[in-house]
């Protein structure tokens, strides 16, 4: 069982390894020097963590078709997506996937077929936390494949079917899966433009 300090230590070690890789990357030294001009060695775990957090805050994807629909554009999503929205609510998906980001940010137990990941238990060591995972956002879920905690689920349709079985105890028929999938695709917003540096 790892306590929170061991987990933080492991994350810190990961950042240190990432900092080492960043130091070996052409062009990043200049960018870090510009961002941290008062530091002799700007590529370090603290600065890398700050840079990563700052970058993640820019990853907003506004103006998804569903957002436009909520603002009154009734044609922003298809009839199939509207039917999927109804199925999403009526089947109980909204119990965990709710709010602006379609997540309750809570931990729920799910045993994904083929996964050996023990979930939150790895962090807490508490038996009740076995196979508990934080509810992920559904924003941009149509473009964030593969799915599930082991990445073994290749399609969104398959993920919808698994979630129906494992979390709701329901066997969705094909039209329901297709409708919910259409709704989930309507949650894909405008992707930000950014340069992906070549890493060593």
C-alpha positions as CSV (number, residue, x, y, z in Angstrom):
1,X,0.0,0.0,0.0
2,X,1.4,3.4,-1.0
3,X,0.5,6.4,1.1
4,X,-0.2,9.9,-0.3
5,X,3.5,10.9,0.2
6,X,4.7,7.9,-1.8
7,X,2.3,8.7,-4.6
8,X,3.4,12.4,-4.6
9,X,7.0,11.1,-4.6
10,X,6.3,8.9,-7.6
11,X,4.7,11.8,-9.5
12,X,7.7,13.9,-8.6
13,X,10.0,11.2,-10.0
14,X,8.0,11.2,-13.2
15,X,8.4,14.9,-13.5
16,X,12.1,14.6,-12.9
17,X,12.4,12.0,-15.7
18,X,10.3,14.3,-17.9
19,X,12.5,17.2,-17.1
20,X,15.6,15.2,-18.1
21,X,13.9,14.4,-21.4
22,X,13.0,18.0,-21.9
23,X,16.6,19.1,-21.3
24,X,17.6,16.8,-24.2
25,X,15.1,18.3,-26.5
26,X,16.2,20.9,-29.0
27,X,14.3,24.2,-28.7
28,X,12.8,23.6,-25.3
29,X,15.8,25.2,-23.5
30,X,15.1,28.5,-25.2
31,X,11.4,28.4,-24.4
32,X,12.0,27.6,-20.7
33,X,14.7,30.2,-20.5
34,X,12.3,32.8,-21.9
35,X,9.6,31.7,-19.5
36,X,11.9,31.6,-16.4
37,X,14.5,34.3,-17.2
38,X,15.8,34.6,-13.6
39,X,16.7,30.9,-13.3
40,X,20.1,29.4,-14.3
41,X,18.6,26.0,-14.9
42,X,15.0,26.6,-15.9
43,X,14.2,23.0,-17.0
44,X,13.4,21.3,-13.7
45,X,10.5,19.4,-12.2
46,X,8.8,22.4,-10.6
47,X,8.9,24.5,-13.8
48,X,7.8,21.5,-15.9
49,X,4.8,21.0,-13.6
50,X,3.9,24.7,-13.9
51,X,4.3,24.6,-17.7
52,X,2.2,21.5,-18.0
53,X,-0.5,23.0,-15.8
54,X,-0.5,26.3,-17.8
55,X,-0.7,24.3,-21.1
56,X,-3.6,22.2,-19.8
57,X,-5.6,25.3,-18.9
58,X,-5.5,26.4,-22.6
59,X,-7.1,23.2,-23.7
60,X,-10.6,24.6,-23.8
61,X,-12.8,23.3,-26.5
62,X,-15.8,25.6,-26.7
63,X,-18.7,25.7,-29.0
64,X,-19.5,22.1,-29.3
65,X,-22.7,21.4,-31.2
66,X,-24.4,20.5,-28.0
67,X,-23.4,23.9,-26.5
68,X,-25.0,25.6,-29.5
69,X,-28.1,23.5,-29.0
70,X,-28.3,24.6,-25.4
71,X,-28.1,28.2,-26.5
72,X,-31.1,27.8,-28.7
73,X,-29.8,26.5,-32.1
74,X,-32.2,23.6,-32.5
75,X,-30.4,22.5,-35.6
76,X,-27.0,22.3,-34.0
77,X,-27.4,18.6,-33.3
78,X,-29.1,15.9,-35.4
79,X,-32.3,14.1,-34.6
80,X,-30.3,11.0,-33.8
81,X,-28.2,13.0,-31.3
82,X,-31.4,14.4,-29.7
83,X,-32.7,10.8,-29.4
84,X,-29.4,9.9,-27.9
85,X,-29.7,12.7,-25.4
86,X,-33.1,11.3,-24.3
87,X,-31.7,7.8,-24.0
88,X,-28.7,9.1,-22.1
89,X,-31.0,10.7,-19.5
90,X,-33.7,8.0,-19.4
91,X,-31.2,5.1,-19.0
92,X,-29.4,6.8,-16.0
93,X,-26.1,7.8,-17.6
94,X,-26.7,11.3,-16.3
95,X,-26.4,10.1,-12.7
96,X,-22.6,10.1,-13.0
97,X,-22.1,12.1,-16.2
98,X,-23.7,15.5,-15.4
99,X,-23.0,19.1,-15.2
100,X,-21.1,21.3,-17.7
101,X,-18.3,18.7,-18.1
102,X,-20.5,15.6,-17.9
103,X,-18.8,14.2,-14.8
104,X,-19.7,14.1,-11.1
105,X,-15.9,13.9,-10.4
106,X,-16.6,11.0,-8.0
107,X,-15.1,7.5,-7.8
108,X,-17.3,4.6,-8.9
109,X,-16.6,0.9,-9.0
110,X,-16.4,-0.7,-12.5
111,X,-14.6,-3.8,-13.5
112,X,-13.7,-3.2,-17.1
113,X,-13.5,-6.5,-19.0
114,X,-9.8,-7.6,-19.4
115,X,-8.5,-4.9,-17.0
116,X,-6.3,-5.8,-14.1
117,X,-6.2,-2.1,-12.8
118,X,-7.3,-2.0,-9.2
119,X,-8.2,1.7,-9.5
120,X,-8.2,4.0,-6.5
121,X,-7.2,1.1,-4.3
122,X,-3.6,1.5,-5.6
123,X,-3.5,4.9,-3.9
124,X,-5.5,4.4,-0.7
125,X,-5.0,0.7,0.0
126,X,-8.7,0.6,1.2
127,X,-10.5,-2.5,0.2
128,X,-13.7,-0.5,-0.6
129,X,-11.7,1.4,-3.3
130,X,-10.9,-1.6,-5.4
131,X,-11.9,-1.0,-9.1
132,X,-13.1,2.5,-8.3
133,X,-12.3,5.1,-10.9
134,X,-13.1,8.8,-11.2
135,X,-15.9,9.5,-13.6
136,X,-14.2,11.0,-16.7
137,X,-15.6,14.0,-18.5
138,X,-17.5,13.2,-21.7
139,X,-16.4,16.4,-23.4
140,X,-14.5,15.4,-26.5
141,X,-15.0,11.7,-25.8
142,X,-15.5,11.1,-29.5
143,X,-11.9,12.0,-30.2
144,X,-10.2,10.5,-27.1
145,X,-10.1,6.9,-28.0
146,X,-9.1,4.2,-27.0
147,X,-11.5,3.9,-24.1
148,X,-11.6,2.5,-20.5
149,X,-8.8,2.4,-18.0
150,X,-6.9,-0.3,-20.0
151,X,-7.3,1.3,-23.4
152,X,-8.6,-1.9,-24.8
153,X,-12.0,-0.6,-26.0
154,X,-11.4,0.8,-29.5
155,X,-14.8,2.3,-30.4
156,X,-17.2,4.7,-28.7
157,X,-20.0,2.3,-29.6
158,X,-18.3,-0.5,-27.7
159,X,-17.6,1.8,-24.8
160,X,-21.3,2.8,-24.6
161,X,-22.3,-0.9,-24.6
162,X,-19.8,-1.8,-21.8
163,X,-20.9,1.1,-19.7
164,X,-24.5,0.1,-20.1
165,X,-23.7,-3.5,-19.0
166,X,-21.2,-2.7,-16.2
167,X,-22.6,0.5,-14.7
168,X,-26.4,0.3,-15.5
169,X,-27.0,-3.5,-15.8
170,X,-28.6,-2.9,-19.2
171,X,-28.0,-4.5,-22.6
172,X,-28.5,-1.6,-25.0
173,X,-29.8,-2.5,-28.4
174,X,-28.0,-1.3,-31.5
175,X,-30.2,1.8,-32.2
176,X,-29.8,3.0,-28.6
177,X,-26.0,2.6,-28.8
178,X,-26.0,4.5,-32.1
179,X,-28.2,7.3,-30.7
180,X,-26.1,7.7,-27.5
181,X,-22.9,7.7,-29.6
182,X,-24.3,10.4,-31.8
183,X,-25.2,12.5,-28.7
184,X,-21.6,11.9,-27.4
185,X,-20.1,13.1,-30.6
186,X,-22.1,16.3,-30.2
187,X,-20.0,17.1,-27.2
188,X,-16.8,17.6,-29.3
189,X,-15.8,21.2,-29.3
190,X,-13.4,23.3,-31.3
191,X,-9.9,22.0,-30.8
192,X,-7.2,24.6,-30.0
193,X,-4.3,25.0,-32.4
194,X,-0.9,24.4,-30.8
195,X,2.5,23.3,-32.0
196,X,3.6,19.8,-31.0
197,X,7.4,19.8,-30.4
198,X,9.5,16.9,-31.6
199,X,10.7,15.1,-28.5
200,X,13.8,12.9,-28.4
